[in-house]
Amino acid sequence: MLEGIAAGEHTERSLILDLALALAEDRRRDIVRKTRNGLDAARRRGRIGGRRPVVDDDKRAAILARRQRGESIRTIAAGVKVSVGVVHKTLTEAQRETQRDQ
């Protein structure tokens, strides 16, 4: 069972708690600043965050061709060795591109 400050019994915060909270807040600000600086430096070097795409042009063509033949998304995913979500995303993007071109 919680006692003392953790249980919310004290209405006044102690000096030690205030100091700990201030240090934690300062540390958090420092982490955020360093992360932003690192991301900015990476962007200047031409690096983009995130994972590399799973689907290359060959896989994309295979996914679209198999779907056009009437295969299910699960069958396509198993055959191309990607997830169902990747197949769905690829098909959705291709559909958007087709609609945009028209």
Rosetta blueprint (number, residue, H / E / L):
1 M L
2 L L
3 E L
4 G H
5 I H
6 A H
7 A H
8 G L
9 E L
10 H L
11 T L
12 E L
13 R L
14 S L
15 L H
16 I H
17 L H
18 D H
19 L H
20 A H
21 L H
22 A H
23 L H
24 A H
25 E H
26 D H
27 R H
28 R H
29 R H
30 D H
31 I H
32 V H
33 R H
34 K H
35 T H
36 R H
37 N H
38 G H
39 L H
40 D H
41 A H
42 A H
43 R H
44 R H
45 R L
46 G L
47 R L
48 I L
49 G L
50 G L
51 R L
52 R L
53 P L
54 V L
55 V L
56 D L
57 D H
58 D H
59 K H
60 R H
61 A H
62 A H
63 I H
64 L H
65 A H
66 R H
67 R H
68 Q H
69 R L
70 G L
71 E L
72 S L
73 I H
74 R H
75 T H
76 I H
77 A H
78 A H
79 G H
80 V H
81 K L
82 V L
83 S L
84 V H
85 G H
86 V H
87 V H
88 H H
89 K H
90 T H
91 L H
92 T H
93 E H
94 A H
95 Q H
96 R H
97 E H
98 T H
99 Q H
100 R H
101 D H
102 Q L
